[in-house]
Amino acid sequence: MQDAPRTVTFGPKRFCFGRRTYVMGVLNVTRDSFSDGGRYLAFDRAVARAEEMVEEGADIIDVGAESARLEAEKLDPAAELERLLPVIEWIARHLEVAISVDTYKSVVAEAVLQAGAHIINDISGLHEDPEMAGVVARHGAGLVVMHLQGSARQPARQPRYDDVVAEVTAYLQASIQTARQAGVAPDRIMVDPGIGVGKLTEHNLALLRELPRLKALGHPILVGHSRTSVIGNLVDAPIGDRLEGTLGATAALVALGVDVVRVHDVRANVRAARVADAILRGWTPPWPWAFDAVTGEQRRPLRSLRELARQD
């Protein structure tokens, strides 16, 4: 799944899709997200975590205020923006990172893009709010369209598919068409199969195995597999103990040519993705080697992933 590199800029970051797999860090300013609900709801904790993720090598920070969990509270736009705007504005002022916002509401998208966000991550794939595509287009922003069976407020509890890969592909194709008709530039659209949302474990595995079929859509692929139920079922572990499973999936996704992985544990996934990219894609870091290839001895001081990312 090697592609000719395609370069696009989101905010302060330049992305060369096809060269390596980029890492999007999850920042949930929520009470009830499945993995870390409540942990970063307070402003001080949220911005500290954003800064930490940049230090750990995150290329994008995806900020969300409303969980997709079936049992999670669903916010009106005012409440969603009350959580989002202070964090977005702080990140835009202080950090050198692309900012994505996880929302399916056009009113929220308009406000966060004005506040400094660069990408809208719509879990409904533009199927929820008919105004969303126009807002993204007017701002020249990036757009992630995700597949979802059911609705953003109520994902399917008992999802059914005749051919999950074909149905997800058709859904995303409709999302792309809606975005392009509204004026969203083709090179600013990414697609997300929606792992773990409105799907059973067998659906998720089928999608992951058949990701090459999504490449036919002609847009970068983003996958959010981190700590999801499919990982838990494979490694037989609760949410807080799924790091190794997530890293195994990350390495496999690099091999499949995925362009962005959306994860909670940024440092570990950055390292896993870089090693997999070096082996599978021939990617080499632009900084000098820190360790002697024969003796393994350190030849120069180690630098932070944030410093190294600036040279990438």
Backbone hydrogen bonds, N-H to C=O, Kabsch-Sander energy under -0.5 kcal/mol:
donor,donor_aa,acceptor,acceptor_aa,energy
6,R,17,F,-2.4
8,V,15,F,-2.4
10,F,13,K,-2.5
11,G,9,T,-0.5
13,K,10,F,-1.9
15,F,8,V,-3.3
17,F,6,R,-2.2
17,F,15,F,-0.6
18,G,20,R,-0.6
19,R,16,C,-2.0
20,R,16,C,-0.7
22,Y,20,R,-0.5
22,Y,259,D,-3.2
24,M,22,Y,-0.5
24,M,261,V,-3.1
25,G,23,V,-0.6
25,G,60,I,-3.1
26,V,263,V,-2.3
27,L,62,D,-2.7
29,V,27,L,-0.8
29,V,64,G,-2.8
30,T,28,N,-1.1
37,G,33,S,-1.5
38,G,30,T,-2.8
39,R,36,D,-2.0
40,Y,28,N,-0.6
40,Y,36,D,-0.5
41,L,38,G,-0.7
46,A,42,A,-2.3
47,V,43,F,-2.6
48,A,44,D,-1.7
49,R,45,R,-2.2
50,A,46,A,-2.2
51,E,47,V,-2.3
52,E,48,A,-2.1
53,M,49,R,-2.6
54,V,50,A,-1.8
55,E,51,E,-2.1
56,E,52,E,-1.8
57,G,54,V,-1.3
58,A,53,M,-2.6
59,D,23,V,-2.5
60,I,23,V,-1.6
61,I,98,A,-2.5
62,D,25,G,-3.2
62,D,60,I,-0.5
63,V,61,I,-0.7
63,V,100,S,-3.0
64,G,27,L,-2.1
65,A,102,D,-0.6
72,A,69,R,-1.1
75,L,73,E,-0.5
80,E,76,D,-2.3
81,L,77,P,-2.6
82,E,78,A,-1.8
83,R,79,A,-1.2
84,L,80,E,-2.1
85,L,81,L,-2.4
87,V,83,R,-0.6
88,I,84,L,-2.7
89,E,85,L,-2.7
90,W,86,P,-1.7
91,I,87,V,-2.5
92,A,88,I,-2.6
93,R,89,E,-1.5
94,H,90,W,-2.3
95,L,91,I,-2.6
97,V,95,L,-1.2
98,A,59,D,-1.7
100,S,61,I,-3.1
100,S,98,A,-0.5
101,V,119,I,-2.1
102,D,63,V,-2.6
103,T,101,V,-1.1
103,T,121,N,-1.0
109,A,105,K,-2.3
110,E,106,S,-2.6
111,A,107,V,-1.7
112,V,108,V,-2.6
113,L,109,A,-2.3
114,Q,110,E,-1.7
115,A,111,A,-1.4
116,G,112,V,-0.6
116,G,113,L,-0.8
117,A,112,V,-2.5
118,H,99,I,-2.8
119,I,99,I,-1.9
120,I,142,G,-2.2
121,N,101,V,-3.1
121,N,119,I,-0.5
122,D,120,I,-0.8
122,D,144,V,-2.3
123,I,121,N,-0.8
125,G,122,D,-1.8
127,H,124,S,-1.2
132,M,129,D,-1.5
135,V,131,E,-1.7
136,V,132,M,-2.2
137,A,133,A,-2.4
138,R,134,G,-2.4
139,H,135,V,-1.5
140,G,136,V,-0.6
140,G,137,A,-1.1
141,A,136,V,-2.1
142,G,118,H,-2.9
143,L,188,R,-2.8
144,V,120,I,-2.8
145,V,143,L,-0.5
145,V,190,M,-2.5
146,M,122,D,-1.9
146,M,144,V,-0.5
147,H,192,D,-2.0
150,G,148,L,-0.5
151,S,154,Q,-1.3
156,A,149,Q,-2.8
167,E,163,D,-2.7
168,V,164,V,-2.4
169,T,165,V,-2.3
170,A,166,A,-2.3
171,Y,167,E,-2.1
172,L,168,V,-2.5
173,Q,169,T,-2.3
174,A,170,A,-2.0
175,S,171,Y,-1.9
176,I,172,L,-2.6
177,Q,173,Q,-2.2
178,T,174,A,-2.3
179,A,175,S,-2.4
180,R,176,I,-2.7
181,Q,177,Q,-2.4
182,A,178,T,-1.4
183,G,179,A,-0.5
183,G,180,R,-1.0
184,V,179,A,-2.5
188,R,185,A,-2.1
189,I,186,P,-1.5
190,M,143,L,-2.9
191,V,220,P,-2.7
192,D,145,V,-2.4
197,V,194,G,-1.8
198,G,196,G,-0.5
204,N,200,L,-2.4
205,L,201,T,-2.5
206,A,202,E,-1.9
207,L,203,H,-2.3
208,L,204,N,-2.4
209,R,205,L,-2.5
210,E,206,A,-1.7
211,L,208,L,-1.0
213,R,210,E,-2.0
214,L,210,E,-0.6
214,L,211,L,-1.4
215,K,211,L,-0.9
215,K,212,P,-0.5
216,A,213,R,-0.8
217,L,214,L,-2.0
218,G,215,K,-1.9
222,L,191,V,-3.1
223,V,260,V,-2.3
225,H,223,V,-0.7
226,S,262,R,-1.0
228,T,225,H,-1.9
232,G,228,T,-2.1
233,N,229,S,-2.9
234,L,230,V,-1.7
235,V,231,I,-2.3
236,D,232,G,-1.2
237,A,232,G,-1.5
241,D,238,P,-2.1
242,R,239,I,-0.8
246,T,242,R,-2.3
247,L,243,L,-2.7
248,G,244,E,-2.4
249,A,245,G,-2.0
250,T,246,T,-2.4
251,A,247,L,-2.4
252,A,248,G,-1.9
253,L,249,A,-2.7
254,V,250,T,-2.2
255,A,251,A,-1.9
256,L,252,A,-1.5
257,G,254,V,-1.6
258,V,253,L,-2.6
259,D,221,I,-1.5
260,V,221,I,-1.9
261,V,22,Y,-2.4
262,R,223,V,-2.6
263,V,24,M,-2.8
263,V,261,V,-0.6
266,V,264,H,-1.3
269,N,265,D,-1.7
270,V,266,V,-2.9
271,R,267,R,-2.1
272,A,268,A,-2.3
273,A,269,N,-2.6
274,R,270,V,-2.1
275,V,271,R,-2.1
276,A,272,A,-2.4
277,D,273,A,-2.6
278,A,274,R,-2.1
279,I,275,V,-2.1
280,L,276,A,-2.8
281,R,277,D,-2.3
282,G,277,D,-0.7
283,W,277,D,-1.6
292,D,297,E,-3.2
296,G,292,D,-1.7
299,R,290,A,-4.1
300,R,290,A,-1.0
305,L,55,E,-0.5
306,R,55,E,-1.0
308,L,304,S,-2.2
309,A,305,L,-2.6
310,R,306,R,-1.2
311,Q,307,E,-0.5
311,Q,308,L,-1.3
312,D,309,A,-1.1
